[in-house]
Amino acid sequence: MNVKVVFLTTFYLVITACSKQTTEIPDGIKPFGTLQELMLSVIDPHVDPIWNSVSTTVTKEGVEEKAPATDAEWAVLRQHAIALIEAGNLLQIPDRQVAVTGASTSIHPVEEDPKKIEELIRNNHADFALKAQGLQEATKIALIAIDEKNPEALLKAGEGIEKACEACHSAYWYPNDKRPVSWKPLGQAESGLFARLIKLADVS
């Protein structure tokens, strides 16, 4: 009887110890690259292929339709979508530097200074994390379209990803700009996340 009690007690202690080890958040997770580097090195290389995968181009010769046509092409897009979803987790790591001092992170004419952007993110990190999760959710919709091999749904999902990106940029990179956004058609804009955010000029 005593042996059974000792065994159960030992088993409980082992399980409790293992449980604590798996629920504790490791303190070694720290950001290395700046947000600008994360955008240019991780997010842009994976979001651009999704945006540019489906397009319609009108030329003198006629209308050119572009869409994934083979299993291999869809598989590559799936890899990009998975990487982009995981990139959303990197965005949520706190205390990440936005950019080197004095750097410009976009073509936007009224973008805040990197230090100001950092302050806004730091003071509203819960909201910033929610916006990063919005990017993840939008990309998950694209992933469904990819798995279904549905070009039309993928095009629409790409627009959702773009809106998720702009929701964050307009809140933290240029929060004081009240001008309307002019979206370029997917597949016809410049390459790069920030290059696609084209604002209308003030009308005097």
C-alpha positions in Angstrom: 0.0 0.0 0.0 2.8 2.4 0.9 4.6 1.5 -2.3 1.5 2.5 -4.3 1.2 5.8 -2.5 4.9 6.6 -3.2 4.6 5.7 -6.8 1.5 7.9 -7.3 3.2 10.8 -5.5 6.3 10.5 -7.6 4.2 10.2 -10.8 2.3 13.4 -9.9 5.5 15.3 -9.2 7.0 14.3 -12.5 3.9 15.2 -14.4 3.7 18.6 -12.6 7.3 19.4 -13.4 6.9 18.6 -17.0 3.7 20.7 -17.2 5.5 23.7 -15.8 8.3 23.3 -18.3 6.0 23.2 -21.2 3.9 26.2 -20.1 6.7 28.6 -19.2 7.6 31.1 -21.9 11.3 31.0 -22.7 13.1 34.2 -22.0 15.5 33.6 -24.9 13.1 34.8 -27.6 14.4 38.2 -28.6 14.1 40.2 -31.8 17.3 40.5 -33.9 16.4 42.3 -37.2 14.5 45.5 -37.4 10.9 45.6 -38.6 12.1 47.1 -41.9 14.5 44.2 -42.3 11.7 41.7 -41.4 9.5 43.3 -44.1 12.2 43.3 -46.8 13.8 39.9 -46.0 10.8 37.8 -44.9 7.4 39.3 -45.6 8.0 40.9 -49.1 9.6 37.8 -50.6 6.6 35.7 -49.6 3.7 38.1 -50.1 4.7 39.4 -53.5 4.4 35.9 -55.2 0.9 35.6 -53.8 -0.1 39.1 -55.0 1.4 38.6 -58.4 0.2 35.0 -59.0 -3.2 36.1 -60.5 -3.6 39.0 -62.9 -5.2 40.3 -66.0 -3.2 42.5 -68.4 -4.6 44.3 -71.4 -2.2 44.7 -74.3 -2.4 45.7 -78.0 -2.5 41.9 -78.7 -5.4 41.3 -76.4 -6.0 40.2 -72.8 -3.4 38.2 -71.0 -4.6 36.1 -68.1 -2.1 34.9 -65.5 -2.8 32.2 -62.9 -1.2 29.1 -61.4 -1.6 26.2 -63.8 0.3 23.3 -62.4 0.5 21.4 -59.1 4.1 22.6 -58.7 3.1 26.3 -59.0 0.3 25.8 -56.5 2.7 24.0 -54.1 5.2 27.0 -54.3 2.4 29.4 -53.5 1.4 27.2 -50.5 5.0 27.5 -49.2 4.8 31.3 -49.5 1.5 31.4 -47.6 2.7 29.2 -44.8 5.9 31.4 -44.4 3.8 34.6 -44.4 1.5 33.2 -41.7 4.5 32.4 -39.6 6.0 35.8 -40.3 3.0 37.2 -38.4 4.3 35.6 -35.3 7.6 37.4 -35.8 5.8 40.7 -36.0 4.3 40.1 -32.6 7.6 39.8 -30.8 7.8 42.9 -28.6 10.6 45.5 -28.4 11.7 45.1 -32.0 13.5 48.1 -33.5 11.6 49.6 -36.4 14.6 50.7 -38.5 18.0 52.3 -38.2 17.9 55.9 -37.1 16.9 58.3 -39.9 15.8 55.5 -42.3 12.7 55.7 -44.4 10.7 52.5 -44.4 8.3 53.4 -47.3 7.6 55.8 -50.1 4.9 57.4 -48.1 5.4 61.2 -48.0 4.2 61.7 -44.4 5.6 58.7 -42.7 6.6 59.0 -39.1 10.2 58.8 -37.9 11.2 55.3 -37.0 11.5 56.2 -33.3 8.0 57.6 -33.3 6.7 54.5 -34.9 8.5 52.4 -32.3 6.9 54.5 -29.5 3.4 54.1 -31.1 3.9 50.3 -31.3 5.3 50.0 -27.8 2.4 52.0 -26.3 -0.2 50.0 -28.3 1.4 46.6 -28.6 -1.8 44.7 -28.0 -3.4 46.4 -31.0 -0.3 46.0 -33.1 -0.3 42.3 -32.3 -4.0 42.1 -33.3 -3.2 43.7 -36.7 -0.4 41.2 -37.2 -2.9 38.5 -36.5 -5.2 40.1 -39.0 -2.4 39.6 -41.6 -2.3 35.9 -40.5 -6.0 35.4 -40.8 -6.1 37.1 -44.3 -3.3 34.8 -45.4 -5.1 31.8 -44.1 -7.9 32.7 -46.5 -5.4 32.8 -49.3 -4.1 29.4 -48.2 -7.6 27.9 -48.5 -7.9 29.3 -52.0 -4.5 27.8 -52.8 -5.5 24.4 -51.5 -8.7 24.6 -53.6 -6.6 25.8 -56.6 -9.1 28.6 -57.0 -7.5 31.6 -58.8 -10.5 33.9 -58.4 -10.6 33.3 -54.6 -6.8 33.8 -54.4 -7.1 37.1 -56.1 -9.8 38.2 -53.7 -7.7 36.9 -50.7 -4.7 38.9 -52.0 -6.8 42.0 -51.7 -7.6 41.1 -48.1 -3.9 40.6 -47.3 -3.2 44.1 -48.8 -5.9 45.7 -46.7 -4.6 44.0 -43.6 -1.1 45.4 -44.3 -2.6 48.9 -44.8 -4.6 48.7 -41.6 -1.3 48.4 -39.7 0.7 50.9 -41.8 -2.0 53.6 -41.6 -2.2 53.2 -37.8 1.5 53.3 -37.0 3.5 54.4 -40.0 1.4 57.4 -41.1 -1.4 57.8 -38.6 -2.0 61.5 -39.3 -2.7 61.0 -43.1 -6.4 61.2 -43.8 -6.2 61.1 -47.6 -7.9 58.2 -49.3 -5.9 55.2 -50.5 -5.6 54.5 -54.3 -5.0 50.8 -54.7 -3.2 49.5 -57.8 -4.7 46.4 -59.4 -3.1 43.2 -58.1 -0.4 41.9 -60.3 0.2 45.4 -61.9 1.8 47.3 -59.0 5.4 47.7 -58.2 7.1 44.8 -56.4 7.4 45.2 -52.7 5.0 45.7 -49.8 5.6 49.4 -49.3 5.9 50.2 -53.0 2.3 49.0 -53.4 0.9 51.5 -51.0 0.3 54.5 -53.3 -1.5 57.5 -51.8 -3.5 60.0 -53.8 -1.9 63.5 -53.9 -3.6 66.4 -52.2 -5.9 68.3 -54.4 -5.4 72.0 -54.2 
